Amino acid sequence: MNVFITGASSGIGAALASAYASQYKNQGLNIGLAARRSEHLQKLKILLETQPNIRCYIYPLDVRDHQALAVAAGDFIMHAGAPDMVIACAGVSRGTLTEHQEDIAAFQAVMDINVLGMVHTFQPFITAMREAGGGQLVGIASVAGIRGLPGAGAYSASKAAAISYLESLRVEMSPSNIAVTTIAPGYIRTPMTDVNTYTMPFLMDADVAAQKFIKAIAGKRRFVVIPWQMGWLGRIMKFIPPVVWDWAMKKAPYKPRLDWDWL
Ligand SMILES: NC(=O)c1ccc[n+]([C@@H]2O[C@H](COP(=O)([O-])OP(=O)(O)OC[C@H]3O[C@@H](n4cnc5c(N)ncnc54)[C@H](OP(=O)(O)O)[C@@H]3O)[C@@H](O)[C@H]2O)c1
């Protein structure tokens, strides 16, 4: 089994890598781990390779850099072969407000990482996957992409764009036997949500979520919200008329506008 994951240094990506390593320790797994923080990737590689038949390849890179991803993909394919699965999990979330000029750079970064980063991740693998007879591309979107959340315009817009992009890709890839799965998580306990001071309904631990993601991926689900309770909320959210949405969101908590040194 060959799996390539971005956003593997933390949270959901790291939990997915660990869960796949446990699942495939008998059959064998080649896993590509990409993110910016190389020391986190290195630690994860050491941990995963303590299990038999697990081979990790680490790629410290920024998903905004399409050339870096092309080099990483080339290296992974050379060592492991075409991936069975590419999971674009890298993402950032920060509060943004359009009235602040300093947030323009934040809008740019969130869109570049969460949307273009996904394109950069999939693109260099598609030819090899097609030649190998197929595979699966998985994009981690968010419930925040179903409707616009106040205080999170950049994040909501980026995840709405990701959902639409993945839907286009799903149809485009189908003749090549490459399945596309969109996962829209609700609240998962990771460093991304640790900063939230408000109540997060149906909050789920990352290792529990990873098992549910893996089941959805194995079932080649086209679009899935996890946890399922959020799925029902998401369905309702989708059909609420704008006037009701505006009223419901009046008292919604805003994601904090933190410092931007991570840009
Ligand atoms: N946690 C939730 O409740 C939740 C809900 C809905 C959707 N999601 C989505 O799930 C995905 C994973 O989030 P998480 O909760 O696991 O957050 P996290 O713990 O903060 O992990 C984010 C991951 O993305 C990587 N990343 C961020 N910017 C990057 C860049 N420019 N280049 C390469 N890698 C980058 C980070 O690694 P480096 O910093 O080392 O680069 C890290 O590995 C994200 O797409 C997020 O939007 C999360």
The ligand as an SDF file (V2000), in Angstrom:
LIG
                    3D

 48 52  0  0  0  0  0  0  0  0999 V2000
   -9.5610   20.2270   13.5080 N   0  0  0  0  0  0  0  0  0  0  0  0
  -10.7560   20.4820   13.0120 C   0  0  0  0  0  0  0  0  0  0  0  0
  -11.7490   20.6030   13.7660 O   0  0  0  0  0  0  0  0  0  0  0  0
  -10.9650   20.5960   11.5280 C   0  0  0  0  0  0  0  0  0  0  0  0
  -12.2700   20.7870   11.0770 C   0  0  0  0  0  0  0  0  0  0  0  0
  -12.4900   20.8910    9.7190 C   0  0  0  0  0  0  0  0  0  0  0  0
  -11.4410   20.7910    8.8270 C   0  0  0  0  0  0  0  0  0  0  0  0
  -10.1910   20.6140    9.2900 N   0  0  0  0  0  0  0  0  0  0  0  0
   -9.1160   20.5380    8.3070 C   0  0  0  0  0  0  0  0  0  0  0  0
   -8.3020   19.4060    8.5620 O   0  0  0  0  0  0  0  0  0  0  0  0
   -6.9850   19.6540    8.0780 C   0  0  0  0  0  0  0  0  0  0  0  0
   -5.9910   19.3180    9.1810 C   0  0  0  0  0  0  0  0  0  0  0  0
   -6.1940   20.2260   10.2540 O   0  0  0  0  0  0  0  0  0  0  0  0
   -5.8360   19.8670   11.7650 P   0  0  0  0  0  0  0  0  0  0  0  0
   -7.0390   20.1170   12.5580 O   0  0  0  0  0  0  0  0  0  0  0  0
   -5.1530   18.5690   11.8180 O   0  0  0  0  0  0  0  0  0  0  0  0
   -4.8480   21.0860   12.0970 O   0  0  0  0  0  0  0  0  0  0  0  0
   -3.3270   21.1260   12.5240 P   0  0  0  0  0  0  0  0  0  0  0  0
   -3.0690   20.1840   13.6360 O   0  0  0  0  0  0  0  0  0  0  0  0
   -3.0240   22.5690   12.7030 O   0  0  0  0  0  0  0  0  0  0  0  0
   -2.5830   20.5610   11.2410 O   0  0  0  0  0  0  0  0  0  0  0  0
   -2.4560   21.3040   10.0670 C   0  0  0  0  0  0  0  0  0  0  0  0
   -1.4140   20.6310    9.2080 C   0  0  0  0  0  0  0  0  0  0  0  0
   -1.2790   21.3440    7.9810 O   0  0  0  0  0  0  0  0  0  0  0  0
    0.0980   21.6150    7.7660 C   0  0  0  0  0  0  0  0  0  0  0  0
    0.2800   22.8530    7.0270 N   0  0  0  0  0  0  0  0  0  0  0  0
   -0.2540   24.0630    7.3130 C   0  0  0  0  0  0  0  0  0  0  0  0
    0.1870   24.9760    6.4330 N   0  0  0  0  0  0  0  0  0  0  0  0
    1.0090   24.3200    5.5740 C   0  0  0  0  0  0  0  0  0  0  0  0
    1.7750   24.7180    4.4490 C   0  0  0  0  0  0  0  0  0  0  0  0
    1.7860   25.9830    4.0260 N   0  0  0  0  0  0  0  0  0  0  0  0
    2.5040   23.7830    3.8140 N   0  0  0  0  0  0  0  0  0  0  0  0
    2.5180   22.4990    4.2480 C   0  0  0  0  0  0  0  0  0  0  0  0
    1.8130   22.0590    5.2970 N   0  0  0  0  0  0  0  0  0  0  0  0
    1.0790   22.9650    5.9470 C   0  0  0  0  0  0  0  0  0  0  0  0
    0.6870   21.7140    9.1710 C   0  0  0  0  0  0  0  0  0  0  0  0
    2.0720   21.4320    9.1560 O   0  0  0  0  0  0  0  0  0  0  0  0
    3.2500   22.5120    9.2770 P   0  0  0  0  0  0  0  0  0  0  0  0
    2.7930   23.6110   10.1650 O   0  0  0  0  0  0  0  0  0  0  0  0
    4.3790   21.6850    9.8230 O   0  0  0  0  0  0  0  0  0  0  0  0
    3.4970   22.9550    7.8810 O   0  0  0  0  0  0  0  0  0  0  0  0
   -0.0490   20.5970    9.8790 C   0  0  0  0  0  0  0  0  0  0  0  0
    0.5740   19.3740    9.6230 O   0  0  0  0  0  0  0  0  0  0  0  0
   -6.9550   21.1100    7.6400 C   0  0  0  0  0  0  0  0  0  0  0  0
   -7.1270   21.1840    6.2430 O   0  0  0  0  0  0  0  0  0  0  0  0
   -8.1610   21.7030    8.3490 C   0  0  0  0  0  0  0  0  0  0  0  0
   -8.6590   22.8400    7.6890 O   0  0  0  0  0  0  0  0  0  0  0  0
   -9.9120   20.5260   10.6220 C   0  0  0  0  0  0  0  0  0  0  0  0
  1  2  1  0
  2  3  2  0
  2  4  1  0
  4  5  1  0
  4 48  2  0
  5  6  2  0
  6  7  1  0
  7  8  2  0
  8  9  1  0
  8 48  1  0
  9 10  1  0
  9 46  1  0
 10 11  1  0
 11 12  1  0
 11 44  1  0
 12 13  1  0
 13 14  1  0
 14 15  2  0
 14 16  1  0
 14 17  1  0
 17 18  1  0
 18 19  2  0
 18 20  1  0
 18 21  1  0
 21 22  1  0
 22 23  1  0
 23 24  1  0
 23 42  1  0
 24 25  1  0
 25 26  1  0
 25 36  1  0
 26 27  1  0
 26 35  1  0
 27 28  2  0
 28 29  1  0
 29 30  1  0
 29 35  2  0
 30 31  1  0
 30 32  2  0
 32 33  1  0
 33 34  2  0
 34 35  1  0
 36 37  1  0
 36 42  1  0
 37 38  1  0
 38 39  2  0
 38 40  1  0
 38 41  1  0
 42 43  1  0
 44 45  1  0
 44 46  1  0
 46 47  1  0
M  CHG  2   8   1  16  -1
M  END
$$$$
